[in-house]
C-alpha cells in the first residue's frame, strides 16, 4: 500500500531543496553592479593668465564579485575619458596622467587619502602614486594606494626601452580615454573605495604647473 503521508513529506523536502539551490545559485551571487559616475570639471587660471579646463566625462565602474570569493578580495572595471583644454597661452602643451586612488577603511573624499598611507597628495591636489602602473593592489585597513592607468612603451633618448605613464600633447587640447581598467584589491577586510584622478602637467611659454581633477569616490564593497 502506498503511504501518502510519506510521499507528501518527500515531495515537500524536494521542493525545499530546490528553493535553497535557487537562493545559492552561482548566477544570483555573481551578478555585476554597474555604477554610473558624474565625472567633473575643473577650471584654473594660471599666473600668466592661461586658463586650463580639465574634464572627466563618461565615467563609470562595474563592480564584480572577486574570483577569490572571499571578503578580502574586490574586483572592478573602470572607464572614463579625461579631456584638457588650454586657452590664452602661447606655445602651450602638456601631459595627462589619469589614475585611481584605492583605500581600505580610510576616507578618500577630500582628495587623496586623509589619514591613510600610500597616496601622496600635495597642497595643490597633485598626486604622486605609490604604485606606478597596474590596478592589482594589496592594501590593509587604514591604507590607500594610487596608480596610473597608462603604461606606454617607447624608446628613450638613447634607444633603450622606457615606459610613460602619461599622454603628452601639443597645442590647446588633449585627451585620454580608457575602458574596463582593472581595479583588483586584496587584503582589505573592511569597506573599500576607489576614486579617479586626472593629473595634468601644463606648460606654457612662462609657466609649468600641475592641475588635478578628482572624481567621485565609489564603493568596492
Residue frames as a rotation matrix with the C-alpha (Angstrom) as fourth column:
UNK 1
0.577 0.817 0.000 0.00
0.817 -0.577 0.000 0.00
0.000 0.000 -1.000 0.00
UNK 2
-0.169 -0.631 0.757 1.27
0.572 -0.688 -0.446 3.50
0.802 0.358 0.478 -0.88
UNK 3
-0.034 0.057 -0.998 1.97
0.949 -0.312 -0.050 5.64
-0.314 -0.948 -0.044 2.14
UNK 4
0.441 0.307 0.843 0.55
0.696 -0.710 -0.106 9.02
0.566 0.634 -0.527 1.04
UNK 5
0.988 -0.091 -0.127 1.87
0.025 -0.711 0.703 10.87
-0.154 -0.698 -0.700 4.10
UNK 6
0.222 -0.968 0.120 5.41
0.441 0.210 0.872 9.66
-0.869 -0.141 0.474 3.40
UNK 7
-0.066 -0.193 0.979 5.15
0.995 -0.091 0.050 10.74
0.080 0.977 0.198 -0.26
UNK 8
0.804 0.434 0.406 3.92
0.405 -0.900 0.159 14.17
0.435 0.036 -0.900 0.81
UNK 9
0.776 -0.576 -0.255 6.90
0.037 -0.363 0.931 14.58
-0.629 -0.732 -0.260 3.15
UNK 10
-0.101 -0.838 0.535 9.33
0.726 0.306 0.616 13.58
-0.681 0.451 0.577 0.39
UNK 11
0.214 0.259 0.942 7.71
0.895 -0.437 -0.083 15.97
0.390 0.861 -0.326 -2.07
UNK 12
0.984 0.175 0.026 7.95
0.143 -0.871 0.470 18.79
0.104 -0.458 -0.883 0.46
UNK 13
0.427 -0.901 -0.080 11.62
0.245 0.030 0.969 18.02
-0.870 -0.434 0.233 1.07
UNK 14
-0.148 -0.453 0.879 12.31
0.960 0.149 0.238 18.13
-0.239 0.879 0.412 -2.67
UNK 15
0.592 0.446 0.671 10.61
0.614 -0.789 -0.017 21.50
0.522 0.422 -0.741 -3.02
UNK 16
0.940 -0.271 -0.208 12.59
-0.001 -0.613 0.790 22.93
-0.342 -0.742 -0.576 -0.11
UNK 17
0.099 -0.957 0.273 15.85
0.558 0.280 0.781 21.69
-0.824 0.075 0.562 -1.62
UNK 18
0.051 -0.012 0.999 15.03
0.978 -0.201 -0.052 23.30
0.201 0.980 0.001 -4.98
UNK 19
0.896 0.331 0.294 14.35
0.264 -0.933 0.245 26.67
0.355 -0.142 -0.924 -3.33
UNK 20
0.698 -0.692 -0.186 17.59
0.057 -0.205 0.977 26.53
-0.714 -0.692 -0.104 -1.36
UNK 21
-0.095 -0.743 0.662 19.57
0.834 0.303 0.461 25.74
-0.543 0.596 0.591 -4.50
UNK 22
0.387 0.324 0.863 17.96
0.800 -0.584 -0.140 28.68
0.459 0.744 -0.485 -6.24
UNK 23
0.998 0.018 -0.056 18.95
0.046 -0.826 0.561 31.06
-0.036 -0.563 -0.826 -3.47
UNK 24
0.384 -0.923 0.023 22.57
-0.176 -0.049 0.983 29.94
-0.906 -0.382 -0.181 -3.60
UNK 25
0.744 -0.080 0.664 22.85
0.629 0.421 -0.654 29.64
-0.227 0.904 0.363 -7.36
UNK 26
-0.269 -0.962 -0.037 26.05
0.846 -0.255 0.467 30.97
-0.459 0.095 0.883 -8.92
UNK 27
-0.329 0.176 0.928 24.23
0.729 -0.577 0.368 33.36
0.600 0.798 0.061 -11.20
UNK 28
0.717 0.685 0.129 22.43
0.429 -0.580 0.692 35.12
0.550 -0.441 -0.710 -8.36
UNK 29
0.706 -0.471 -0.528 25.60
0.514 -0.172 0.841 35.53
-0.487 -0.865 0.121 -6.31
UNK 30
-0.257 -0.959 0.116 27.91
0.730 -0.115 0.673 36.72
-0.633 0.258 0.730 -9.06
UNK 31
0.574 0.536 0.619 25.91
0.812 -0.471 -0.345 39.49
0.107 0.700 -0.706 -10.71
UNK 32
-0.596 -0.785 0.169 27.95
0.777 -0.617 -0.123 42.56
0.201 0.058 0.978 -11.66
UNK 33
0.395 0.671 -0.628 26.88
0.763 -0.620 -0.182 46.02
-0.511 -0.407 -0.757 -10.46
UNK 34
-0.159 -0.387 0.908 27.14
0.841 -0.535 -0.081 48.94
0.517 0.751 0.411 -12.89
UNK 35
0.204 0.141 -0.969 27.84
0.774 -0.629 0.071 52.28
-0.599 -0.764 -0.238 -11.21
UNK 36
0.370 -0.069 0.926 27.43
0.707 -0.626 -0.329 55.45
0.602 0.777 -0.183 -13.34
UNK 37
-0.082 -0.496 -0.865 29.64
0.887 -0.432 0.164 58.29
-0.454 -0.754 0.475 -12.07
UNK 38
0.765 0.585 -0.270 29.13
0.439 -0.780 -0.446 62.04
-0.471 0.223 -0.854 -12.59
UNK 39
0.131 -0.780 0.611 32.67
0.884 -0.188 -0.429 62.91
0.450 0.596 0.665 -13.71
UNK 40
0.492 0.052 -0.869 33.56
0.618 -0.724 0.306 66.54
-0.613 -0.688 -0.389 -13.15
UNK 41
0.484 -0.340 0.806 35.17
0.610 -0.530 -0.589 69.74
0.628 0.777 -0.049 -14.38
UNK 42
0.377 -0.454 -0.807 37.92
0.690 -0.443 0.572 71.96
-0.618 -0.773 0.147 -13.01
UNK 43
0.645 -0.184 0.742 38.85
0.499 -0.635 -0.590 75.39
0.580 0.750 -0.318 -14.39
UNK 44
0.473 -0.568 -0.673 42.08
0.667 -0.268 0.695 77.02
-0.576 -0.778 0.252 -13.21
UNK 45
0.934 -0.210 0.290 43.68
0.037 -0.749 -0.662 80.30
0.357 0.628 -0.691 -14.25
UNK 46
0.328 -0.902 -0.281 47.48
0.935 0.352 -0.039 80.20
0.134 -0.250 0.959 -14.17
UNK 47
0.146 -0.334 -0.931 49.72
0.584 -0.731 0.353 83.07
-0.799 -0.595 0.089 -13.08
UNK 48
-0.852 -0.504 -0.143 50.29
0.173 -0.529 0.831 84.17
-0.495 0.683 0.537 -16.69
UNK 49
-0.353 0.819 -0.453 46.56
-0.760 -0.533 -0.372 84.32
-0.546 0.213 0.810 -17.43
UNK 50
-0.717 0.078 -0.693 46.35
-0.470 0.681 0.562 80.96
0.515 0.729 -0.451 -19.21
UNK 51
0.016 0.813 0.582 43.05
-0.965 0.166 -0.205 79.19
-0.263 -0.558 0.787 -18.46
UNK 52
-0.863 -0.330 -0.383 43.17
-0.404 0.906 0.130 75.39
0.304 0.266 -0.915 -18.08
UNK 53
0.160 0.947 0.280 39.98
-0.985 0.173 -0.025 73.32
-0.072 -0.272 0.960 -18.15
UNK 54
-0.900 -0.404 -0.164 40.12
-0.403 0.914 -0.041 69.66
0.167 0.029 -0.986 -17.13
UNK 55
0.115 0.989 0.089 37.06
-0.993 0.111 0.051 67.43
0.041 -0.094 0.995 -17.56
UNK 56
-0.929 -0.171 0.329 36.18
-0.190 0.981 -0.026 63.84
-0.318 -0.087 -0.944 -16.73
UNK 57
-0.090 0.924 -0.372 33.31
-0.985 -0.138 -0.103 62.54
-0.146 0.357 0.922 -18.89
UNK 58
0.377 0.373 -0.848 31.64
-0.629 0.775 0.062 59.18
0.680 0.510 0.527 -19.44
UNK 59
-0.646 -0.713 0.272 32.93
-0.667 0.354 -0.656 57.85
0.371 -0.605 -0.704 -16.14
UNK 60
0.589 0.808 0.010 31.60
-0.711 0.512 0.482 54.57
0.384 -0.291 0.876 -14.76
UNK 61
-0.624 -0.725 0.292 32.60
-0.781 0.567 -0.262 51.46
0.024 -0.392 -0.920 -12.83
UNK 62
0.416 0.684 -0.599 31.41
-0.543 0.716 0.439 47.85
0.729 0.142 0.669 -12.89
UNK 63
-0.257 -0.449 0.856 31.80
-0.962 0.201 -0.183 46.12
-0.090 -0.871 -0.484 -9.54
UNK 64
0.328 0.292 -0.898 32.15
-0.505 0.858 0.094 42.35
0.798 0.423 0.429 -9.71
UNK 65
0.899 -0.057 0.435 32.47
-0.351 0.502 0.791 39.65
-0.263 -0.863 0.431 -7.05
UNK 66
0.057 -0.986 -0.155 36.13
-0.973 -0.089 0.212 38.67
-0.223 0.139 -0.965 -6.81
UNK 67
0.279 -0.104 -0.955 37.49
-0.487 0.841 -0.234 35.48
0.827 0.530 0.185 -8.28
UNK 68
-0.774 -0.633 -0.018 38.86
-0.270 0.356 -0.895 34.86
0.573 -0.687 -0.446 -4.79
UNK 69
0.105 0.955 -0.277 35.29
0.055 0.273 0.961 34.73
0.993 -0.116 -0.024 -3.43
UNK 70
-0.144 -0.159 -0.977 36.38
0.971 0.168 -0.170 35.99
0.191 -0.973 0.130 0.00
UNK 71
0.787 0.549 -0.280 35.59
0.604 -0.777 0.175 39.23
-0.122 -0.307 -0.944 1.89
UNK 72
0.261 -0.767 -0.586 39.20
0.150 -0.568 0.810 40.46
-0.954 -0.299 -0.033 1.48
UNK 73
-0.721 -0.463 0.515 39.09
0.555 0.059 0.830 40.36
-0.415 0.884 0.214 -2.32
UNK 74
0.312 0.789 -0.530 37.41
0.070 -0.575 -0.815 43.02
-0.948 0.217 -0.234 -4.52
UNK 75
-0.620 -0.481 0.620 37.30
0.643 0.140 0.753 43.45
-0.449 0.865 0.223 -8.27
UNK 76
0.441 0.748 -0.496 36.09
0.220 -0.626 -0.748 46.26
-0.870 0.220 -0.440 -10.53
UNK 77
-0.324 -0.462 0.826 36.44
0.941 -0.067 0.331 47.61
-0.097 0.884 0.457 -14.05
UNK 78
0.152 0.304 -0.941 36.52
0.361 -0.903 -0.234 51.37
-0.920 -0.304 -0.247 -14.55
UNK 79
-0.123 -0.112 0.986 36.01
0.988 -0.109 0.110 53.51
0.095 0.988 0.124 -17.66
UNK 80
0.540 0.333 -0.773 36.20
0.441 -0.894 -0.077 57.20
-0.717 -0.299 -0.629 -18.44
UNK 81
0.279 -0.447 0.850 37.65
0.867 -0.264 -0.423 59.96
0.414 0.855 0.314 -20.58
UNK 82
0.175 -0.332 -0.927 39.92
0.620 -0.695 0.366 62.81
-0.765 -0.638 0.084 -19.47
UNK 83
0.375 0.038 0.926 39.83
0.854 -0.401 -0.330 65.95
0.359 0.915 -0.183 -21.59
UNK 84
-0.071 -0.509 -0.858 42.03
0.687 -0.648 0.328 69.07
-0.723 -0.566 0.396 -21.34
UNK 85
0.518 0.186 0.835 41.57
0.752 -0.565 -0.340 72.48
0.409 0.804 -0.432 -22.96
UNK 86
-0.214 -0.666 -0.714 44.00
0.804 -0.536 0.258 75.40
-0.555 -0.519 0.650 -22.69
UNK 87
0.553 0.455 0.698 43.08
0.758 -0.622 -0.195 78.99
0.345 0.637 -0.689 -23.57
UNK 88
0.998 -0.027 0.049 45.02
-0.040 -0.957 0.287 82.22
0.039 -0.289 -0.957 -23.56
UNK 89
0.406 -0.911 0.073 48.56
-0.101 0.035 0.994 80.89
-0.908 -0.411 -0.077 -23.70
UNK 90
0.654 -0.308 -0.691 51.23
-0.747 -0.118 -0.655 80.67
0.121 0.944 -0.307 -26.37
UNK 91
-0.239 -0.770 -0.591 53.43
-0.627 0.587 -0.512 77.69
0.742 0.248 -0.623 -27.25
UNK 92
0.015 0.357 0.934 51.31
-0.974 0.217 -0.068 75.52
-0.227 -0.908 0.351 -24.96
UNK 93
-0.040 0.031 -0.999 51.15
-0.384 0.922 0.044 71.79
0.923 0.385 -0.025 -24.40
UNK 94
0.021 0.055 0.998 51.05
-1.000 0.012 0.020 69.30
-0.011 -0.998 0.055 -21.60
UNK 95
-0.777 -0.241 -0.581 50.85
-0.234 0.968 -0.088 65.78
0.584 0.068 -0.809 -20.24
UNK 96
0.218 0.919 0.328 47.80
-0.866 0.026 0.500 63.89
0.450 -0.393 0.802 -18.94
UNK 97
-0.851 -0.485 -0.202 48.25
-0.296 0.760 -0.579 61.37
0.434 -0.433 -0.790 -16.12
UNK 98
0.215 0.965 0.153 44.96
-0.765 0.068 0.641 59.51
0.608 -0.255 0.752 -15.38
UNK 99
-0.731 -0.474 -0.490 44.76
-0.088 0.778 -0.622 57.13
0.676 -0.412 -0.611 -12.45
UNK 100
0.458 0.882 -0.109 42.91
-0.068 0.157 0.985 55.90
0.886 -0.444 0.132 -9.37
UNK 101
-0.627 -0.466 0.624 43.29
-0.688 -0.044 -0.724 56.02
0.365 -0.884 -0.293 -5.60
UNK 102
0.205 0.647 -0.735 42.06
-0.018 0.753 0.658 52.92
0.979 -0.122 0.166 -3.73
UNK 103
-0.509 -0.356 0.784 41.53
-0.724 -0.316 -0.613 52.94
0.466 -0.880 -0.097 0.04
UNK 104
-0.179 0.411 -0.894 40.66
0.399 0.861 0.316 50.38
0.899 -0.300 -0.319 2.70
UNK 105
0.460 0.488 -0.742 38.70
0.870 -0.082 0.486 51.74
0.176 -0.869 -0.463 5.68
UNK 106
-0.520 -0.621 -0.587 40.07
0.650 -0.733 0.199 55.23
-0.554 -0.278 0.785 5.06
UNK 107
0.512 0.756 -0.407 38.43
0.345 -0.616 -0.708 58.49
-0.786 0.222 -0.576 3.97
UNK 108
-0.577 -0.686 0.443 39.32
0.701 -0.137 0.699 59.38
-0.419 0.714 0.560 0.37
UNK 109
0.452 0.862 0.231 36.59
0.878 -0.384 -0.285 62.02
-0.157 0.331 -0.930 -0.02
UNK 110
0.749 -0.065 -0.659 38.84
0.139 -0.957 0.253 65.02
-0.648 -0.281 -0.708 0.50
UNK 111
0.761 -0.549 -0.346 41.26
-0.560 -0.286 -0.778 64.47
0.328 0.785 -0.525 -2.36
UNK 112
-0.334 -0.888 -0.316 43.63
-0.540 0.455 -0.708 61.56
0.773 -0.066 -0.631 -1.96
UNK 113
0.223 0.340 -0.914 43.61
0.472 0.782 0.406 59.68
0.853 -0.522 0.013 1.32
UNK 114
0.185 -0.106 0.977 43.17
-0.663 -0.747 0.044 61.62
0.725 -0.656 -0.208 4.54
UNK 115
0.314 -0.123 0.941 44.96
-0.898 0.282 0.336 59.81
-0.307 -0.951 -0.022 7.33
UNK 116
0.964 0.062 0.260 45.89
0.009 0.964 -0.264 56.91
-0.267 0.257 0.929 5.08
UNK 117
0.037 -0.999 0.005 49.25
-0.256 -0.005 0.967 55.64
-0.966 -0.037 -0.256 3.96
UNK 118
-0.246 -0.292 0.924 50.46
0.656 0.652 0.381 55.39
-0.714 0.700 0.031 0.40
UNK 119
0.369 0.409 0.834 48.64
0.898 -0.387 -0.208 58.13
0.238 0.826 -0.511 -1.53
UNK 120
-0.425 -0.650 -0.629 50.88
0.743 -0.648 0.167 61.20
-0.517 -0.397 0.759 -1.59
UNK 121
0.354 0.624 0.697 48.86
0.856 -0.515 0.027 64.35
0.376 0.587 -0.717 -2.32
UNK 122
-0.719 -0.684 -0.124 50.42
0.681 -0.658 -0.321 67.83
0.138 -0.315 0.939 -2.11
UNK 123
-0.522 0.503 -0.689 48.75
0.321 -0.632 -0.705 71.11
-0.790 -0.589 0.169 -1.16
UNK 124
-0.602 0.284 -0.746 47.75
-0.725 -0.585 0.363 71.76
-0.334 0.760 0.558 -4.77
UNK 125
0.440 0.829 0.346 45.97
-0.621 0.559 -0.549 68.41
-0.649 0.026 0.760 -5.00
UNK 126
0.226 -0.432 -0.873 48.62
-0.843 0.363 -0.398 66.82
0.488 0.826 -0.282 -7.21
UNK 127
0.824 0.148 0.547 49.08
-0.433 0.787 0.439 63.12
-0.365 -0.599 0.713 -6.51
UNK 128
-0.203 -0.896 -0.395 52.24
-0.956 0.269 -0.118 61.03
0.212 0.353 -0.911 -6.59
UNK 129
0.686 0.631 -0.361 51.11
-0.560 0.775 0.291 57.43
0.464 0.003 0.886 -6.98
UNK 130
0.190 -0.572 0.797 52.54
-0.817 0.358 0.452 54.81
-0.544 -0.738 -0.400 -4.67
UNK 131
-0.027 -0.199 0.980 52.28
0.410 0.891 0.192 52.22
-0.912 0.407 0.057 -7.45
UNK 132
-0.740 -0.366 -0.564 53.39
-0.244 -0.635 0.733 53.48
-0.627 0.680 0.381 -10.85
UNK 133
-0.360 0.652 -0.667 51.03
-0.871 0.021 0.490 51.39
0.334 0.758 0.561 -13.00
UNK 134
-0.668 0.168 -0.725 48.75
0.093 0.985 0.143 48.39
0.738 0.028 -0.674 -12.67
UNK 135
-0.131 0.764 0.632 45.48
-0.762 -0.485 0.429 48.11
0.634 -0.425 0.646 -10.82
UNK 136
0.521 0.254 -0.815 46.16
0.242 0.872 0.426 44.98
0.819 -0.419 0.393 -8.74
UNK 137
-0.195 -0.523 0.830 46.83
-0.566 -0.631 -0.530 46.21
0.801 -0.573 -0.173 -5.22
UNK 138
0.024 0.154 -0.988 47.26
0.719 0.684 0.124 44.73
0.695 -0.713 -0.095 -1.76
UNK 139
-0.423 -0.050 0.905 46.05
-0.330 -0.921 -0.206 47.12
0.843 -0.386 0.373 0.95
UNK 140
-0.576 0.204 -0.792 45.38
0.740 0.540 -0.400 46.67
0.346 -0.816 -0.462 4.65
UNK 141
0.509 0.837 -0.198 42.92
0.834 -0.423 0.354 48.60
0.213 -0.346 -0.914 6.86
UNK 142
0.681 -0.171 -0.712 43.73
0.272 -0.844 0.463 52.31
-0.680 -0.509 -0.528 7.13
UNK 143
-0.441 -0.897 -0.002 45.83
0.260 -0.129 0.957 52.31
-0.859 0.422 0.290 3.97
UNK 144
0.785 0.592 -0.182 45.45
-0.025 -0.263 -0.964 53.76
-0.619 0.762 -0.191 0.49
UNK 145
-0.392 -0.875 0.285 47.42
0.387 0.125 0.914 53.33
-0.835 0.468 0.289 -2.71
UNK 146
0.572 0.519 -0.635 47.25
-0.343 -0.552 -0.760 55.09
-0.745 0.653 -0.137 -6.04
UNK 147
-0.287 -0.644 0.710 48.31
0.484 0.542 0.687 54.10
-0.827 0.540 0.156 -9.53
UNK 148
-0.375 0.097 -0.922 48.46
-0.715 -0.664 0.221 55.45
-0.591 0.742 0.318 -13.06
UNK 149
0.626 0.690 0.364 46.41
-0.214 0.601 -0.770 53.85
-0.750 0.404 0.524 -15.82
UNK 150
0.890 -0.211 -0.405 48.81
-0.424 -0.049 -0.904 54.38
0.171 0.976 -0.132 -18.70
UNK 151
0.266 -0.876 0.401 51.91
-0.065 0.399 0.915 52.32
-0.962 -0.270 0.049 -19.37
UNK 152
0.972 0.114 -0.206 53.11
-0.190 -0.142 -0.972 53.45
-0.140 0.983 -0.116 -22.81
UNK 153
0.358 -0.880 0.313 56.26
0.539 0.468 0.700 51.74
-0.762 -0.082 0.642 -24.03
UNK 154
0.985 -0.110 0.134 58.58
0.046 -0.578 -0.815 53.98
0.167 0.809 -0.564 -26.01
UNK 155
0.249 -0.963 -0.099 62.33
0.875 0.267 -0.404 54.36
0.416 0.014 0.909 -26.58
UNK 156
0.644 -0.123 -0.755 64.22
0.435 -0.753 0.493 56.92
-0.629 -0.646 -0.432 -24.52
UNK 157
0.776 -0.346 -0.527 66.81
-0.545 -0.788 -0.285 59.36
-0.317 0.509 -0.801 -25.88
UNK 158
-0.284 -0.957 0.055 69.37
-0.849 0.277 0.450 56.56
-0.446 0.081 -0.891 -26.04
UNK 159
-0.257 0.262 -0.930 67.14
-0.764 0.534 0.362 53.98
0.592 0.804 0.063 -27.72
UNK 160
-0.983 -0.084 -0.162 66.52
0.035 0.783 -0.620 51.92
0.179 -0.616 -0.767 -24.58
UNK 161
-0.236 0.959 -0.159 63.04
0.584 0.271 0.765 50.80
0.776 0.088 -0.624 -23.55
UNK 162
-0.996 0.015 0.090 61.15
-0.078 -0.658 -0.749 53.33
0.048 -0.752 0.657 -21.47
UNK 163
-0.350 0.926 -0.142 57.62
0.881 0.377 0.287 53.44
0.319 -0.025 -0.947 -20.05
UNK 164
-0.890 0.125 0.439 55.48
-0.157 -0.987 -0.039 56.58
0.428 -0.104 0.898 -19.92
UNK 165
-0.605 0.708 -0.365 52.56
0.759 0.373 -0.534 56.99
-0.242 -0.600 -0.762 -17.51
UNK 166
-0.114 0.548 -0.829 51.16
0.014 -0.833 -0.553 59.96
-0.993 -0.075 0.087 -19.39
UNK 167
0.227 0.211 0.951 49.80
0.962 0.102 -0.252 61.01
-0.150 0.972 -0.180 -22.74
UNK 168
-0.477 -0.477 -0.738 51.60
0.372 -0.870 0.322 64.13
-0.796 -0.121 0.593 -23.97
UNK 169
0.406 0.625 0.667 50.02
0.903 -0.160 -0.400 66.67
-0.144 0.764 -0.629 -26.31
UNK 170
-0.796 -0.587 -0.150 50.99
0.526 -0.792 0.311 69.85
-0.301 0.168 0.939 -28.11
UNK 171
-0.645 0.576 0.503 48.64
0.135 -0.562 0.816 72.76
0.752 0.594 0.284 -28.64
UNK 172
-0.611 0.449 0.652 45.46
-0.710 -0.676 -0.200 73.72
0.350 -0.585 0.732 -26.87
UNK 173
0.429 0.822 0.374 43.80
-0.902 0.411 0.131 70.36
-0.046 -0.393 0.918 -26.24
UNK 174
-0.653 -0.563 -0.507 44.45
-0.560 0.809 -0.179 66.73
0.511 0.167 -0.843 -25.43
UNK 175
0.376 0.832 0.407 42.58
-0.922 0.292 0.254 63.70
0.092 -0.471 0.878 -24.12
UNK 176
-0.866 -0.475 -0.156 42.88
-0.451 0.877 -0.169 60.13
0.217 -0.076 -0.973 -22.82
UNK 177
0.257 0.965 0.055 40.05
-0.941 0.237 0.241 57.55
0.220 -0.114 0.969 -22.90
UNK 178
-0.854 -0.520 -0.024 40.08
-0.495 0.825 -0.274 54.18
0.162 -0.222 -0.961 -21.17
UNK 179
0.252 0.946 -0.203 37.66
-0.838 0.318 0.444 51.27
0.485 0.058 0.873 -20.94
UNK 180
0.923 0.237 -0.304 37.46
-0.071 0.880 0.470 48.42
0.379 -0.412 0.829 -18.39
UNK 181
-0.141 -0.954 0.264 40.58
-0.535 -0.151 -0.831 49.35
0.833 -0.259 -0.489 -16.46
UNK 182
0.264 0.220 -0.939 41.04
0.459 0.828 0.322 46.64
0.848 -0.516 0.117 -13.83
UNK 183
-0.128 -0.294 0.947 40.97
-0.825 -0.499 -0.266 47.56
0.551 -0.815 -0.179 -10.15
UNK 184
0.392 0.184 -0.901 41.81
0.181 0.945 0.272 44.43
0.902 -0.269 0.337 -8.16
UNK 185
-0.010 -0.318 0.948 42.09
-0.832 -0.524 -0.184 44.71
0.555 -0.790 -0.260 -4.38
UNK 186
0.375 0.092 -0.922 43.20
0.317 0.922 0.221 42.10
0.871 -0.376 0.317 -1.87
UNK 187
-0.573 -0.665 -0.478 43.95
0.607 0.047 -0.793 42.19
0.550 -0.745 0.377 1.85
UNK 188
-0.798 0.334 0.502 41.12
-0.478 -0.858 -0.189 44.57
0.367 -0.391 0.844 2.84
UNK 189
-0.778 0.497 -0.384 38.73
0.595 0.779 -0.198 43.04
0.201 -0.382 -0.902 5.34
UNK 190
-0.349 0.659 -0.666 36.63
0.400 -0.538 -0.742 46.21
-0.847 -0.526 -0.076 5.77
UNK 191
0.744 0.666 0.060 34.90
0.371 -0.336 -0.866 48.62
-0.556 0.666 -0.497 3.43
UNK 192
-0.415 -0.890 0.189 36.85
0.631 -0.131 0.765 49.74
-0.656 0.436 0.616 0.36
UNK 193
0.719 0.591 -0.366 36.54
0.167 -0.658 -0.734 52.68
-0.675 0.467 -0.572 -2.01
UNK 194
-0.293 -0.778 0.556 38.18
0.897 -0.023 0.441 53.93
-0.330 0.628 0.705 -5.18
UNK 195
0.629 0.429 -0.648 38.37
0.214 -0.897 -0.386 57.35
-0.747 0.104 -0.656 -6.78
UNK 196
0.430 -0.461 0.776 39.66
0.890 0.073 -0.450 58.54
0.150 0.884 0.442 -10.13
UNK 197
0.394 -0.309 -0.866 42.04
0.133 -0.913 0.386 61.42
-0.910 -0.268 -0.318 -10.64
UNK 198
0.660 -0.285 0.695 43.39
0.713 -0.054 -0.699 63.26
0.237 0.957 0.168 -13.66
UNK 199
0.329 -0.656 -0.679 46.73
0.327 -0.596 0.734 64.98
-0.886 -0.463 0.018 -13.05
UNK 200
0.779 -0.019 0.627 47.65
0.609 -0.216 -0.763 67.38
0.150 0.976 -0.157 -15.85
UNK 201
-0.115 -0.854 -0.508 51.04
0.620 -0.461 0.635 68.98
-0.776 -0.242 0.582 -16.35
UNK 202
0.835 0.439 0.332 50.60
0.541 -0.542 -0.643 72.23
-0.102 0.716 -0.690 -18.28
UNK 203
-0.217 -0.947 -0.238 53.48
0.713 -0.320 0.623 74.02
-0.667 -0.035 0.745 -19.95
UNK 204
0.896 0.397 0.200 53.24
0.433 -0.675 -0.598 77.49
-0.102 0.622 -0.776 -21.47
UNK 205
0.385 -0.774 0.502 55.89
0.324 -0.396 -0.859 79.97
0.864 0.493 0.099 -22.51
UNK 206
-0.130 -0.401 0.907 56.05
-0.578 -0.712 -0.398 81.30
0.806 -0.576 -0.139 -18.95
UNK 207
0.020 0.298 0.954 54.62
-0.983 0.178 -0.035 78.65
-0.181 -0.938 0.297 -16.62
UNK 208
-0.429 -0.005 -0.903 54.92
-0.225 0.969 0.102 74.94
0.875 0.247 -0.417 -15.87
UNK 209
-0.549 0.322 0.771 52.37
-0.830 -0.098 -0.549 73.71
-0.102 -0.942 0.321 -13.34
UNK 210
-0.922 0.292 -0.255 50.14
0.253 0.952 0.175 70.78
0.293 0.097 -0.951 -12.33
UNK 211
-0.383 0.888 0.254 46.34
-0.918 -0.397 0.004 70.73
0.104 -0.231 0.967 -12.14
UNK 212
-0.990 0.024 -0.137 44.48
0.042 0.990 -0.133 67.77
0.133 -0.138 -0.981 -10.62
UNK 213
-0.188 0.981 0.046 40.80
-0.885 -0.189 0.426 66.90
0.426 0.040 0.904 -11.04
UNK 214
-0.929 -0.065 0.364 39.28
-0.267 0.800 -0.538 64.33
-0.256 -0.597 -0.760 -8.67
UNK 215
-0.481 0.792 -0.375 36.34
-0.205 0.315 0.927 62.11
0.853 0.522 0.011 -9.48
UNK 216
0.267 0.672 0.690 33.60
-0.902 -0.079 0.425 60.98
0.340 -0.736 0.585 -7.12
UNK 217
-0.754 -0.518 0.404 34.53
-0.637 0.725 -0.260 58.11
-0.158 -0.454 -0.877 -4.76
UNK 218
0.277 0.835 -0.475 32.69
-0.806 0.471 0.359 54.84
0.524 0.284 0.803 -5.33
UNK 219
0.275 -0.073 0.959 32.37
-0.807 0.524 0.271 51.74
-0.522 -0.848 0.085 -3.18
UNK 220
-0.400 -0.436 -0.806 34.15
-0.744 0.668 0.008 48.50
0.535 0.603 -0.592 -3.96
UNK 221
0.442 0.670 -0.596 32.09
-0.105 0.698 0.708 46.71
0.891 -0.251 0.379 -1.32
